[in-house]
Every structure is written in C-alpha cells, then in structure tokens.
C-alpha cells in the first residue's frame, strides 16, 4: 500500500493542527472503508469544490468548523 508523503512544511502544520477533517462540518460523503470497517476518505465543500476526496485524518484547514451534536462538540467517531 502506498504511503502519503508530506513536505516538511505540511508536517509542521499537521503537528500544529488540533483537529482533523473527521471532526469538521464541511466533510461529507464518507467512503472507502478500511479493514476495520470505518471510512477513511471524505469530500469537502472547500477542497476543489467537492470534486476530489480527502483523508479524514488530514489536519484542519482554514475553513474548519467543529461538528456539533445536541449542542455539544462531538469527539472523533
């Protein structure tokens, strides 16, 4: 399986990020389930207008908005 390569700048940004795409309200169409049965890919309204998939584990971007459930922030699912 191919691994995702990140530049040094991307690694530093990922280390600073507190949240991931999995916790964002802009992520939708979760797909590509892994061996454990959990999805690991999604689409984002801000990432090339939703044309391309992103990893749910990608660090948060400038459009990040925390998912809410019953008025409270949810943990990673």
N, C-alpha and C positions, 0 to 999 in steps of 0.2 A: 504494500500500500504506500502511495506517495505521501510524503510529509509536507506540510505547509512551511515554506521558508519565509522568514521575516527579516527585514533590514534592521540594523541597529536602532534606527530612529523608531521603527514600529515596535521593537521590543521595549524601548523605554516608555513609549506611550501606553503600551499594554500593561506595563508594571504600574503606571500611574492610575490607570482606569480602575474604578471601584466596582463597576457593573459590566454586564455583558448584554449582547443582543437578546438573550433569552429573557431578560427582565424588562425589555422595552415594549411600549405600547405600539410602536411602529412595525414590529416584527409580526408577520402573518404567514400563512401557508406553510406551516412547519411540515417538513417532509424528509425523505431519506432516513429511514430508521436504521439505527445501528444494531449490533449484535445483541445489545441489552434491551432492544425494543423501544428505545427513546429516540425521538427525532433529533438530528444534529444540524439540519440545514433549514433556512427560512428565507423569506423575501422581505425586503424593506422598502417602504414607500419612497425613501430618500436615496436609496442606493440605485442609481441609474433608472429611476422611476419604476422600480419593482421588476425590471426585466431580468435581473440576474440574482442568483442565490448567494447567501452569505452563511457563514458558520454561526450557529447560535452561541458559540463560545468566543466570538470576536469581541474585542473591547468596545465599550460605549463610544458613540460619536457625539458630535455637537448637537444632534437632534434628539438625544436621549430623553425619554420621558418614562418614569418608573410606572410599571403596571400596578393597578390598584384592584383590590378585591374586597368588597364590603367596606370601602372607605379606608382600608389599610393597605400599605405596601406589601406585596407578596414576596415570598422567598423564591429562589430558583426552583422550578418544577422538575 
